[in-house]
Amino acid sequence: MDVVLQIIVIACFGLVIVALFREKTDFLTCSFLAMFVAVVATFVLMPEAISIEGLVQHIEWEVVFFLISIFGIVEILDDKKIFQEVALRITSKFKTKTRSFFWVICLISTLSAAFINDLSVAIIFIPMIINTSEKMKINPAPILLGMTICINLAATLTPFGSAQNILIASDFGLSSAWFFSNLGIYFVLATLLTLFLLDRFVLKKNLKQIWVPHCKEYMETDEKNHLEEHELHIVEEHIDSKTFYRNLGALFVFVVMLIAIPNIVFVGLLGLLLFIFINPREHRQGESRVDISHYLTKIDYKLVFFFICLFILIYCMEVNGTIDLLDNLVLLIKPNDLFWLSVFILVITSVLSGFLDNVPITVLFIPIIRALVGAGFASGPLLVAFVLGINLGGNIFPQGSAADMMTLELSEKYCVDDMNYKRLLKVGGLFAGLHILLGMGYLALLVFAF
């Protein structure tokens, strides 16, 4: 065990967390730098303990290829404007019924976030909500609150609802059926209770309030161009019905495969091929043909490479004994009762993921959970507590969730003054506390069952 090496690698891991916390810093550059320094230091100080083969083998390639598949499918659906069409149809149908609009848009966006990235959901739905609210002359802030708070809950429902869930599911072999059976009841109760309370105490106060944005300059040409640069252009026309229903059918088949087939890499690649083949691209000559290379070049690979850097950093921490020290520390201070241990995991991961990005926190805690299970504790409650904690923390502080920060950014651009950092911190924090308390009660029932 080399203390100097441990300090170097921990500092590298800390650099990654700081880079994620600072918006103006290129986190991928810092991640590559941290990985390079950690690997070189390990090769120099512990050359017998590390090898190129070991580095390659400790990368979770199953996670990497599944992420690429999911990102490819999202790019195809975004290119065909499927999610935008769903949002447009919802707003067109309920734009004269405020309460119905609130419930439907929040439920649809929440369910969407269970299957696609929460940031993508925010980018798609926020302009639609504000645009429709302006036409209805209602304050969009309560609807934005409902959507933002609930899409953080959505990640608890599926193993592919968030990057951290993919990591946990891959490492512990958790299927979609496991998530539905162990977390489905919690998700339904927490979501319905959240929307009911927001309806009762927030939306109701704004029903008779006439809202008109005070800064209409955001509709000027320069602002439109700025929004389009962030891919926030609102779809005004319906897309072809055949394309829409064909892709919805394929999406349904893909979800069924994810539930029925435990191998996520196989399902991910098969799903990607399915969407590629039903969405041929038109070329200059007027002919349509399958073009997988087009969509693969459009994928943003930053998160994929970030995961690879994290896997290698954690491998360096395993080699130098840092992970063992963390395991022993947790085993030393842990409660001996399964319920209180589960609560401990729930609270500590919630708080940490509220302050920091939850992906590195997930990677750091996976070996700790594995050690606790190896020590004889039932895996079910611990994994439920882990999944809940790592996903619920995004509502404690807005900076703990990319979707929350996007909501604040777009609310400022669209002049929704009531949707600001202070309000989201207050309301989101209260609901985060409620969700954690619900999680404790749910864990009590699970522990009793186990």
Number of C-alpha atoms within 10 A of each C-alpha: 10 13 11 12 21 22 14 17 25 19 15 22 23 14 17 26 20 16 18 19 16 11 10 8 12 11 21 18 14 21 25 19 15 23 25 16 17 26 19 12 18 24 16 12 13 15 11 9 12 17 13 9 8 12 16 13 13 14 18 16 16 16 22 19 17 23 23 21 24 22 23 27 25 22 17 23 19 15 13 17 17 20 21 23 22 18 21 21 13 17 21 12 11 16 18 14 11 17 15 13 21 23 17 15 23 25 20 17 25 25 19 19 27 22 21 20 21 25 18 17 25 24 19 25 26 25 20 23 25 24 16 20 23 16 12 17 17 21 25 25 23 23 26 26 22 27 29 31 27 27 30 25 28 27 30 27 29 25 28 26 24 23 19 21 25 20 23 21 21 20 16 13 12 18 20 22 18 17 19 17 11 19 19 16 13 21 21 14 12 21 22 14 15 19 24 15 13 19 19 11 12 18 24 14 11 16 15 11 11 12 17 16 15 11 11 10 14 17 13 9 10 11 14 14 14 14 17 12 10 9 11 18 17 17 15 9 8 14 14 10 10 9 15 18 12 14 20 16 12 15 18 12 14 19 15 13 19 23 20 13 13 15 16 26 21 17 22 23 18 15 22 22 17 17 22 21 13 14 21 14 15 12 10 6 6 8 9 12 14 15 15 18 9 13 16 17 10 13 17 13 14 11 15 17 15 20 24 21 23 22 23 22 28 24 22 27 24 15 18 24 17 22 20 16 13 15 18 15 12 16 15 10 9 16 14 11 10 20 21 16 19 28 24 19 26 29 24 15 24 30 18 19 27 25 17 21 23 26 20 21 17 24 19 19 19 16 18 21 20 17 17 19 15 11 10 8 18 15 18 17 27 26 23 21 26 27 26 27 30 29 28 33 33 32 31 26 22 25 22 24 25 16 24 28 19 19 26 20 15 19 21 15 17 21 18 21 16 15 21 15 17 11 14 25 18 15 16 25 20 13 22 24 17 15 25 21 15 15 25 20 14 19 24 18 13 16 17 11 8 11
